[in-house]
Amino acid sequence: MINLGFYSGSGRDVRYQRTMFDYLLTGIAFLPVLVGWIYILYRSEQTGGLFFQENGAAGFVMLLLFLVLGCSMFVPVRYYRFAFRVTEANVGRQYVLAIRLCQFWNVAIGCMNLGKLLAETCEHAIYFSVFGVVLMAFTFVVYSVLAYKMR
């Protein structure tokens, strides 16, 4: 269940046609995961497998979070709990906003995990984590404002 508030979307049947933008966001969210796994495998080859033993779990967590949040755009509306009251008139807009929020958070979490992974060797990797936190906070504020206006 994707819990954004107290109001349920159960009892409503909403079909959402995914757009190219949705798939573009999913592709962008996959890039930090791919770069993280390439980095893990490259460093493991250099250290004789020691790096994979230390950071393999981080790679699996990155992949798992990507898959869970990436599948959020395929979850029916009855599994969402919205921040504002949902009616027949606004359930479609609220549903699309919640899907987009999850997709942007997927990008943000991927960047934060990549920043943590690269922090051992790259001194500027903190910017990935900072970007992820700023993106997450910004998208939550934008979601809240838009969901309030479209209630």
N, C-alpha and C positions, 0 to 999 in steps of 0.2 A: 504494500500500500504506500502510496506517495502522499505524505501528510503535510499539507501546506496550511492547514487551519482546521476549523470545526465543522465546516459544511460539506456534506456528502453529495456526490453526483450520482448516487445509486438511483435506479428506477428510470434513468434516462438512456436512450439509445442514440449515441452520437457516432457518426462515421466521419473519419478525418482522412482526407486524401493528402498524403505526404507530398510536399513540394520538393523541388530541386534544392531549395535553401536548407531543408531538413537534412537531406543527404550530404550536402556540403558541410554542414556543422558536424555531422557524424564523421566525415573524412578528416576534418580539422582536429577533432577530438582524438582520432586514431594516430595522428602524427606524433604526439609526445610519447605514446605507448610504443610505437615502432622505433623511435629514436632511443628510448630507454632500453628496449630489448637489444638493439644493435650495440649500444654502449656496454651492456652487461656481457654480451657474448664476445665482444672485442676485448674488453678488459679481462675476461676469464681466460681467453686464449693467451694473453700476455702473462698472466700470473699462474698459469697451470691449473686453472679451475678453482682457485681459492676465492676469486672475486664472485663467482657464481654462488659458491657456498654462503658467502656473506650477504649477497644482495639478490639472490634468486627469488626469495620470498617477496621482496619489494616489486620485482617484475611481475610476479603472479598477482599481487594485489592491484597493480596498475591495470593489468588485463581484466581482472574480475570487476573492478569498478567501472571500467569502460564498457564492459558487456552489460552490467546491470543498469547503468544510466542510459546506455544506448538503446536498450530494450524498452525504456520508458515511453517511447513514442508509439509503441505497439500495444500498450496496456489499455484496456477499456476504461471508459470514464468512471465506471462504478468503483474503481480502485483508487481514485483520487479523492483527497479531502481538500477542499478549497478554502482560501482565506476569507472569502466573502460569500454571501448567500447566493446560491445557484438557482436560477429559474429556467423555464423552458426557453425564454428569450435570450439569455446570456450564457447558457451552458457551452455552446460551441466556442465562443470567444474565450471563456475562462479555460476551457480544455486546451486550446491552442497555446494560450499564454503559459500554462503549466508545462506543456510539452517543450516549449522553447526554453523555459527556465531550466528544465532538466538537461537539455542539450548544451546550453551555455555552461552550466555547472560541470558537465562532463569535460568540456575543454579546460575549465579552471582547475579541476582536480587533477587532470592529466599534467598540466603545467606545474602544479605544486609538487606532484610526485617526481616529475623529471628534475625539478630544481633540487629536491632532496637527494636524488640519486647522483647528480652531477656535482654536488657541493663538496665532495671529497677531493676532487681534482681540479675543478674550475672555480676560480674566485668570483666570477660574475654570475654564477648559477643562482644566486639568491634572487636575481631579477625575475627568474621564472616563477619562483614562489610568490614574490610580491605581486607580479602580474596576475597570478591565479587568485590571490586573496582580493585584490582590487576588482577583478572581473566578477568574482562571486558576489561581493558586496554591491557593486553597481547594478548587476542584473537583478538582484533581489529587490533593490529599491525601485528599479524601473518596473519590475513585475508588480510590486505592491501598488504603485501609483496607477499603472494601467488597469490592474484588476479592480481597484477602487473606482476608477472612472467608468469601467464597463460593467459594473454590477447591476 
